[in-house]
């Protein structure tokens, strides 16, 4: 007796196969039509919603102080590539070009990279802040600056690999929304 509904449904499906296929096609069409309405989301926003006070406060803080989810863009210099080191002309030119393109995007608030990130240089009893590339021109003392950068724990392992073959740009976004991350990627 517990199989009675299942037997009735099976009997109906066998007696009306065209109708069953039409119903299945309609259900499939409705489900597929909803796919464009779905979006990928990360973090608590998906659970709490855009209007939750914590999410509203987070977005306000990001607008005030900057932030959003960072994206790392990495590249590798090796023997068969145009660059042999992150500090080569080809590598630095590429980084400056990509950085300028990213910085002009309204969803990007900041880009850190080996070409334009600050390097602390000791000058007598004082210090000076320099960078490898200024206004598109590579510093004449690039090798000395590169050595200082490689000795800096904030650079090594973050912007440049310990062997100097892999570089990374840190792209800071204006928002923590997944659509922003997806657009930049």
C-alpha positions as CSV (number, residue, x, y, z in Angstrom):
1,X,0.0,0.0,0.0
2,X,2.9,2.4,0.6
3,X,3.9,2.0,-3.1
4,X,0.5,2.9,-4.3
5,X,1.3,6.6,-5.2
6,X,4.5,5.4,-6.9
7,X,2.7,2.8,-8.9
8,X,0.1,5.3,-10.0
9,X,2.7,7.8,-11.0
10,X,4.6,5.1,-13.0
11,X,1.4,4.0,-14.6
12,X,0.5,7.6,-15.6
13,X,4.0,8.2,-17.0
14,X,3.8,5.0,-19.1
15,X,0.4,5.8,-20.4
16,X,1.2,9.5,-21.3
17,X,4.9,9.6,-22.3
18,X,4.5,12.7,-24.5
19,X,2.8,14.7,-21.7
20,X,5.6,13.6,-19.3
21,X,8.3,14.7,-21.7
22,X,6.6,18.1,-22.2
23,X,6.3,18.6,-18.4
24,X,10.0,17.7,-18.0
25,X,11.0,20.1,-20.8
26,X,9.0,22.9,-19.2
27,X,10.6,22.3,-15.8
28,X,14.1,22.2,-17.4
29,X,13.3,25.4,-19.3
30,X,12.2,27.2,-16.1
31,X,15.4,26.1,-14.3
32,X,17.7,27.0,-17.2
33,X,16.0,30.5,-17.5
34,X,17.1,31.2,-13.9
35,X,20.8,30.6,-14.5
36,X,21.5,34.2,-15.7
37,X,20.0,35.5,-12.5
38,X,22.5,33.7,-10.3
39,X,25.7,35.4,-9.3
40,X,28.9,34.2,-7.5
41,X,29.5,35.8,-4.2
42,X,32.2,35.4,-1.5
43,X,32.3,36.1,2.2
44,X,29.4,36.9,4.5
45,X,27.5,39.0,2.0
46,X,25.9,35.9,0.5
47,X,24.6,34.8,3.8
48,X,23.6,38.2,5.3
49,X,22.6,40.1,2.2
50,X,23.6,43.5,0.9
51,X,21.2,45.3,3.4
52,X,22.6,43.7,6.6
53,X,24.0,46.3,9.0
54,X,27.4,44.6,9.1
55,X,27.7,44.6,5.3
56,X,26.6,48.2,5.1
57,X,29.2,49.2,7.7
58,X,31.9,47.2,5.9
59,X,31.1,48.9,2.6
60,X,31.1,52.3,4.3
61,X,34.5,51.6,5.9
62,X,35.9,50.4,2.5
63,X,34.6,53.6,0.8
64,X,36.1,55.8,3.6
65,X,39.5,54.1,4.1
66,X,39.9,52.1,0.8
67,X,40.2,48.4,0.7
68,X,38.2,45.7,-0.9
69,X,39.5,42.3,-1.7
70,X,43.0,42.3,-3.0
71,X,44.0,40.5,-6.2
72,X,47.5,39.3,-6.9
73,X,48.8,39.2,-10.5
74,X,52.0,37.3,-10.8
75,X,54.4,36.7,-13.7
76,X,57.6,34.7,-14.1
77,X,60.8,35.6,-15.7
78,X,62.9,32.6,-16.9
79,X,65.4,31.8,-19.6
80,X,62.9,31.3,-22.4
81,X,60.9,34.5,-21.6
82,X,61.7,38.1,-22.6
83,X,62.9,38.8,-19.0
84,X,65.4,37.0,-16.9
85,X,64.6,38.9,-13.7
86,X,61.7,40.9,-12.3
87,X,64.1,43.9,-12.3
88,X,64.9,43.7,-16.1
89,X,63.7,46.5,-18.5
90,X,61.1,44.2,-20.2
91,X,59.6,43.2,-16.9
92,X,59.5,46.7,-15.4
93,X,58.0,48.1,-18.6
94,X,55.3,45.5,-18.6
95,X,54.5,46.1,-15.0
96,X,54.3,49.9,-15.5
97,X,51.9,49.4,-18.5
98,X,49.6,47.0,-16.7
99,X,49.6,49.2,-13.6
100,X,48.6,52.3,-15.5
101,X,45.8,50.4,-17.2
102,X,44.6,49.0,-13.9
103,X,44.8,52.4,-12.0
104,X,42.6,54.1,-14.6
105,X,39.8,51.5,-13.9
106,X,37.2,53.0,-11.6
107,X,37.0,49.8,-9.5
108,X,40.7,49.8,-8.6
109,X,41.9,52.0,-5.8
110,X,45.6,51.1,-5.7
111,X,48.2,49.0,-7.3
112,X,51.5,48.0,-5.7
113,X,54.2,46.5,-7.8
114,X,58.0,46.1,-8.0
115,X,58.4,49.0,-10.5
116,X,56.8,51.7,-8.4
117,X,56.6,50.5,-4.8
118,X,58.8,52.4,-2.3
119,X,62.3,51.2,-1.5
120,X,64.0,52.6,1.6
121,X,67.5,53.8,0.8
122,X,70.0,54.7,3.6
123,X,71.7,58.0,2.8
124,X,74.3,58.8,5.5
125,X,72.5,59.2,8.8
126,X,69.1,59.6,7.0
127,X,66.9,57.6,4.7
128,X,65.4,58.3,1.3
129,X,62.4,56.7,-0.3
130,X,63.0,55.7,-3.9
131,X,61.4,53.5,-6.6
132,X,62.8,51.5,-9.5
133,X,60.7,53.4,-12.1
134,X,59.7,57.1,-11.9
135,X,57.6,58.6,-14.7
136,X,58.4,55.7,-16.9
137,X,62.2,56.0,-16.5
138,X,64.2,53.2,-14.9
139,X,66.5,54.4,-12.1
140,X,70.2,54.5,-13.1
141,X,71.1,52.7,-9.9
142,X,68.5,50.0,-10.5
143,X,70.9,47.2,-9.4
144,X,71.5,48.8,-6.0
145,X,67.8,49.4,-5.6
146,X,67.0,45.9,-6.6
147,X,69.4,44.5,-4.0
148,X,67.8,46.7,-1.3
149,X,64.4,45.6,-2.4
150,X,65.5,41.9,-2.1
151,X,66.8,42.5,1.4
152,X,63.5,44.1,2.4
153,X,61.1,41.6,4.1
154,X,58.1,43.6,2.9
155,X,59.2,43.0,-0.7
156,X,60.8,39.5,-0.6
157,X,58.1,36.9,-0.8
158,X,55.4,39.4,-1.5
159,X,56.3,41.5,-4.5
160,X,59.3,39.5,-5.6
161,X,60.2,35.8,-5.1
162,X,63.4,35.1,-3.2
163,X,65.2,34.3,-6.4
164,X,63.9,37.4,-8.2
165,X,62.3,35.4,-11.0
166,X,58.6,35.8,-10.0
167,X,57.0,39.2,-9.5
168,X,53.6,40.1,-8.2
169,X,51.3,43.1,-8.4
170,X,48.9,43.7,-5.6
171,X,45.6,45.2,-6.9
172,X,43.5,46.8,-4.3
173,X,39.8,47.0,-5.3
174,X,37.3,49.7,-4.2
175,X,34.7,47.1,-3.0
176,X,34.4,43.6,-1.5
177,X,31.6,42.7,-3.9
178,X,32.3,39.6,-6.1
179,X,31.1,41.4,-9.2
180,X,33.9,43.9,-8.7
181,X,36.5,41.1,-8.4
182,X,35.0,39.3,-11.4
183,X,35.1,42.5,-13.6
184,X,38.7,43.2,-12.8
185,X,39.8,39.6,-13.3
